[in-house]
Amino acid sequence: MDADEEAAEVLQCLLKVANFHLFRLQEELGYDDLDYMLALDAAALVGVARRARMKPGHAAKFAAWIKG
């Protein structure tokens, strides 16, 4: 397997994990309003991500991604 194939495989695994957490945010925790999410500050977004059982680093990246 070359480096590009390995990178693609890692990306696919990460997407599966991300989809699981996004599903939890929407379906199980009720965070399904993007306007509401965009209005939250970074600390609140980290809290939301932690409730979705994201690891601390992933929660921080999620908050940064939402805040753009």
Buried (B, 14 or more C-beta within 10 A) or exposed (E): EEEEEEEEEEEEEEEEEBEEBEEBBEEEEEBEEEEEBEEBEEEEBBBBBBBBEBEEEBBBBBBEEBEE
